[in-house]
Amino acid sequence: MWLWVGLIAFMSVFETWSLVGVFASIVVNIIVFGALALQVRLLANQVDLAKQATDQDHDRRRRQTTLEACTSFLDRQAELRLRMLPSDYDEAGVAALQAKALNGDGEAKQLLSVYLNGYEALANGARFDVLDLAVLNRGLGRRIMLVVDRYRPIIDHMRAASGNPDLFGDLEWLARKVKQRRGSAGEWIDDAPSLKA
C-alpha cells in the first residue's frame, strides 16, 4: 500500500489521473461483464420456459387431435352399426359376422375391412406419435384389446388373402402398448394428466 502511495507521489497529475482512469475503466468493465452474464443467464431461462410452453402446447394439441380422431371414428362406427356391425362386447355377434365373412359373404367382409381399417388408422397415428397413446388408452383401450382378440380369425384370413403379413400390424402394436400400460391383467390405470395442474 505504501508503495502505491509513494509511486503516486512521484507521478505527475496527468499520470495520476491516467491511472485512476484505467482503474475506473476496469471497474466499469467488470460491472458491464457481470450485467452481461446476468442477461445471458436470464435469456437462457426464458428460452427454457418458452421451450416448456411450446412442448406443453404441442402435447395439448396432440391430445385434442386424438380426441377429434376418436370422435370421428366413433361416429363412423355408429354408421357401421346401422349396417349390422355388432358391438365389440357382443362375442357371439362378432363370431357370427366373422363366420359370414369367412364363408364368402362379400358385404360382411367389406364391413369388417372398413371397421378394422378404422382402428388401423388410429394405430398408425399413435405409432407415429401424431395421436396421443394415453388418450387412446383411456378412451378406447379396452375395445382395442377386444378387437384384436375377437377379430383374430378375420385378421389372419385377410393377411393370408392379401399376402401381406403386416396387415393390421399397427393395430396389434397398439393393442400391445395398451396392454402394457394397463398391466398384465388389462385393467385400466389412470395415466391422465392431473386436473389440478
C-alpha positions as CSV (number, residue, x, y, z in Angstrom):
1,M,0.0,0.0,0.0
2,W,2.8,2.4,1.0
3,L,4.5,1.5,-2.3
4,W,1.5,2.8,-4.3
5,V,1.3,6.0,-2.2
6,G,5.0,6.5,-2.9
7,L,4.6,5.9,-6.6
8,I,1.7,8.3,-6.8
9,A,3.7,11.0,-5.0
10,F,6.4,10.8,-7.8
11,M,3.8,10.8,-10.7
12,S,2.6,13.9,-12.4
13,V,-1.1,14.9,-12.2
14,F,-1.6,13.6,-15.7
15,E,-0.1,10.2,-14.8
16,T,-2.2,10.0,-11.6
17,W,-5.5,10.7,-13.5
18,S,-4.5,8.3,-16.2
19,L,-4.0,5.6,-13.5
20,V,-7.3,6.5,-11.9
21,G,-9.0,6.3,-15.4
22,V,-7.5,2.9,-16.0
23,F,-8.8,1.5,-12.7
24,A,-12.2,3.1,-13.2
25,S,-12.5,1.6,-16.7
26,I,-11.5,-1.8,-15.2
27,V,-14.3,-1.5,-12.6
28,V,-16.8,-0.4,-15.2
29,N,-15.8,-3.3,-17.5
30,I,-16.3,-5.8,-14.6
31,I,-19.7,-4.3,-13.8
32,V,-20.7,-4.5,-17.5
33,F,-19.4,-8.1,-17.8
34,G,-21.4,-9.0,-14.7
35,A,-24.6,-7.4,-16.1
36,L,-24.0,-9.1,-19.5
37,A,-23.5,-12.5,-17.7
38,L,-26.8,-11.9,-15.8
39,Q,-28.6,-11.0,-19.0
40,V,-27.3,-14.2,-20.7
41,R,-28.5,-16.3,-17.8
42,L,-31.9,-14.6,-17.8
43,L,-32.2,-15.2,-21.6
44,A,-31.3,-18.9,-21.1
45,N,-34.1,-19.2,-18.5
46,Q,-36.6,-17.5,-20.9
47,V,-35.6,-19.9,-23.7
48,D,-36.2,-22.9,-21.3
49,L,-39.6,-21.5,-20.3
50,A,-40.5,-20.9,-24.0
51,K,-39.5,-24.5,-24.9
52,Q,-41.6,-25.9,-22.0
53,A,-44.6,-23.8,-23.1
54,T,-44.1,-25.0,-26.7
55,D,-43.9,-28.6,-25.6
56,Q,-47.0,-28.3,-23.4
57,D,-48.9,-26.7,-26.3
58,H,-47.8,-29.4,-28.7
59,D,-48.9,-32.1,-26.2
60,R,-52.3,-30.4,-25.7
61,R,-52.8,-30.1,-29.4
62,R,-51.9,-33.8,-29.9
63,R,-54.4,-34.8,-27.2
64,Q,-57.0,-32.6,-28.8
65,T,-56.3,-34.1,-32.3
66,T,-56.6,-37.6,-30.7
67,L,-60.0,-36.7,-29.2
68,E,-61.2,-35.4,-32.5
69,A,-60.0,-38.6,-34.3
70,C,-61.7,-40.8,-31.7
71,T,-64.9,-38.9,-32.0
72,S,-64.8,-39.2,-35.8
73,F,-64.0,-42.9,-35.5
74,L,-66.9,-43.5,-33.1
75,D,-69.3,-41.6,-35.5
76,R,-68.1,-43.8,-38.3
77,Q,-68.6,-46.9,-36.1
78,A,-72.2,-45.8,-35.4
79,E,-72.8,-45.7,-39.1
80,L,-71.4,-49.2,-39.5
81,R,-73.6,-50.4,-36.6
82,L,-76.6,-49.4,-38.7
83,R,-75.2,-51.8,-41.4
84,M,-75.4,-54.6,-38.8
85,L,-71.9,-54.4,-37.3
86,P,-72.2,-56.0,-33.8
87,S,-70.8,-54.4,-30.6
88,D,-67.3,-55.3,-29.8
89,Y,-68.6,-56.6,-26.5
90,D,-71.1,-59.0,-28.3
91,E,-68.8,-62.0,-28.6
92,A,-71.5,-64.2,-30.3
93,G,-72.4,-61.4,-32.8
94,V,-68.7,-60.8,-33.7
95,A,-68.2,-64.5,-34.2
96,A,-71.3,-64.8,-36.4
97,L,-70.3,-61.8,-38.6
98,Q,-66.8,-63.2,-39.0
99,A,-68.2,-66.6,-39.9
100,K,-70.3,-65.0,-42.7
101,A,-67.2,-63.1,-44.0
102,L,-65.0,-66.2,-43.9
103,N,-67.8,-68.2,-45.7
104,G,-67.7,-65.8,-48.6
105,D,-70.2,-63.1,-47.8
106,G,-68.7,-60.1,-49.5
107,E,-70.8,-57.5,-47.7
108,A,-69.7,-58.9,-44.3
109,K,-66.1,-59.0,-45.4
110,Q,-66.2,-55.4,-46.6
111,L,-67.9,-54.2,-43.4
112,L,-65.2,-55.8,-41.3
113,S,-62.4,-54.5,-43.6
114,V,-63.7,-50.9,-43.2
115,Y,-64.1,-51.4,-39.4
116,L,-60.6,-52.8,-38.9
117,N,-59.1,-50.2,-41.1
118,G,-60.5,-47.5,-38.9
119,Y,-58.7,-49.0,-35.9
120,E,-55.6,-49.4,-38.0
121,A,-55.7,-45.7,-38.9
122,L,-55.9,-44.8,-35.2
123,A,-53.0,-47.2,-34.5
124,N,-50.9,-45.6,-37.3
125,G,-51.4,-42.2,-35.7
126,A,-50.4,-43.5,-32.3
127,R,-47.3,-45.3,-33.7
128,F,-46.0,-42.2,-35.5
129,D,-46.7,-40.0,-32.4
130,V,-49.4,-38.0,-34.2
131,L,-52.1,-39.3,-31.8
132,D,-51.7,-39.5,-28.0
133,L,-51.4,-43.0,-26.7
134,A,-52.6,-42.1,-23.2
135,V,-55.8,-40.6,-24.7
136,L,-56.4,-43.7,-26.9
137,N,-55.8,-45.9,-23.9
138,R,-58.2,-44.0,-21.8
139,G,-61.0,-43.8,-24.4
140,L,-60.7,-46.9,-26.5
141,G,-58.1,-49.1,-24.8
142,R,-60.4,-52.0,-23.7
143,R,-62.1,-52.0,-27.1
144,I,-58.7,-52.0,-28.9
145,M,-57.6,-55.1,-27.0
146,L,-61.0,-56.8,-27.6
147,V,-60.9,-56.1,-31.3
148,V,-57.5,-57.6,-31.8
149,D,-58.5,-60.7,-29.7
150,R,-62.0,-61.2,-31.1
151,Y,-61.3,-60.4,-34.7
152,R,-58.2,-62.6,-34.9
153,P,-59.7,-65.1,-37.4
154,I,-60.7,-62.4,-39.9
155,I,-57.4,-60.6,-39.4
156,D,-55.4,-63.8,-40.2
157,H,-57.7,-64.5,-43.2
158,M,-57.3,-61.0,-44.6
159,R,-53.5,-61.3,-44.2
160,A,-53.3,-64.6,-46.0
161,A,-55.7,-63.4,-48.8
162,S,-53.7,-60.2,-49.4
163,G,-50.3,-61.8,-49.0
164,N,-49.4,-59.0,-46.6
165,P,-48.2,-60.4,-43.2
166,D,-48.1,-56.8,-41.8
167,L,-51.7,-56.1,-42.5
168,F,-53.2,-54.7,-39.2
169,G,-49.7,-54.8,-37.7
170,D,-50.1,-51.3,-36.2
171,L,-53.4,-52.3,-34.6
172,E,-51.7,-55.2,-33.0
173,W,-48.8,-52.9,-31.9
174,L,-51.4,-50.5,-30.3
175,A,-53.1,-53.4,-28.5
176,R,-49.8,-54.5,-27.0
177,K,-49.0,-50.9,-25.9
178,V,-52.4,-50.5,-24.3
179,K,-52.0,-53.8,-22.5
180,Q,-48.5,-52.8,-21.3
181,R,-50.0,-49.5,-20.0
182,R,-52.8,-51.4,-18.3
183,G,-50.7,-54.2,-16.8
184,S,-50.8,-57.9,-17.4
185,A,-54.5,-58.2,-16.4
186,G,-55.6,-55.5,-18.8
187,E,-57.0,-53.3,-16.0
188,W,-57.4,-49.6,-16.5
189,I,-54.6,-47.4,-15.0
190,D,-55.3,-43.7,-14.7
191,D,-52.4,-42.1,-16.6
192,A,-54.2,-38.9,-17.5
193,P,-52.6,-35.5,-16.6
194,S,-53.7,-34.1,-13.3
195,L,-56.6,-31.7,-13.4
196,K,-55.0,-29.7,-10.6
197,A,-52.1,-28.6,-12.8
